[in-house]
Amino acid sequence: MNIKYFGEIADITGKASEEIVLINNTIEALTAHLQSTYKLSVDDIYIAINHKVVQASQDIQITEKDEVAILSPFAGG
């Protein structure tokens, strides 16, 4: 699955995007990968699938065609 990183998250990962392989293509597996690889907590990120922000607790199966983005928390202003 292709993951795109934006903002502060791209700085933390040192990447704008990467291709990863998970045993299960779920939000839970993705967040576990981000936690173990980059020490990112679900409290520190937003996950968008196909331009729609989703909750980390949602039971969503991610397909290879989905666009997955990891975003920094939004600042108000």
C-alpha positions in Angstrom: 0.0 0.0 0.0 1.2 3.5 -0.8 1.3 5.9 2.1 1.7 9.6 1.7 3.0 11.7 4.6 2.3 15.4 5.0 3.5 18.3 7.3 5.2 17.5 10.5 4.6 13.7 9.9 6.8 13.9 6.7 9.5 15.5 8.8 9.3 12.8 11.5 9.3 9.9 8.9 11.9 11.6 6.7 9.7 10.7 3.7 7.0 12.2 1.6 5.7 8.7 0.8 6.5 5.0 1.0 5.2 1.7 -0.1 4.5 -0.7 2.8 3.3 -4.3 3.0 1.0 -5.3 5.9 -0.4 -8.7 6.8 -3.8 -7.2 7.1 -4.6 -4.0 5.2 -6.7 -2.4 8.1 -6.5 0.9 9.9 -5.5 -1.1 13.0 -2.5 -2.7 11.2 -1.5 0.6 9.7 -1.5 2.4 13.0 0.4 -0.5 14.6 3.0 -0.1 11.8 3.3 3.6 12.3 3.7 3.2 16.1 6.4 0.5 15.8 8.3 2.2 13.0 8.0 5.9 13.7 6.6 6.0 17.3 3.5 7.8 16.0 0.5 7.5 18.2 -3.0 7.7 16.9 -3.4 10.8 19.0 -0.6 12.5 17.0 -2.0 11.9 13.5 -5.0 12.0 11.2 -5.5 9.3 8.6 -7.3 10.1 5.4 -8.4 7.4 2.9 -9.4 8.7 -0.5 -9.4 12.3 0.8 -11.7 11.5 3.7 -10.5 11.6 7.3 -11.3 8.4 9.1 -11.2 7.4 12.8 -8.4 5.1 13.9 -11.0 2.9 15.6 -13.0 2.3 12.4 -13.0 -1.2 11.0 -11.9 -0.3 7.5 -10.2 -2.6 5.0 -7.7 -0.6 2.9 -7.3 -1.7 -0.7 -4.3 -1.3 -3.0 -6.2 1.3 -5.0 -7.0 3.5 -2.0 -5.1 6.7 -1.5 -3.8 6.8 2.1 -2.5 10.0 3.7 -1.1 10.5 7.2 -1.5 14.1 8.3 -0.4 16.2 11.3 -3.1 17.4 13.6 -4.9 20.5 12.2 -4.2 23.9 13.9 -7.0 26.3 14.4 -6.6 30.0 13.7 
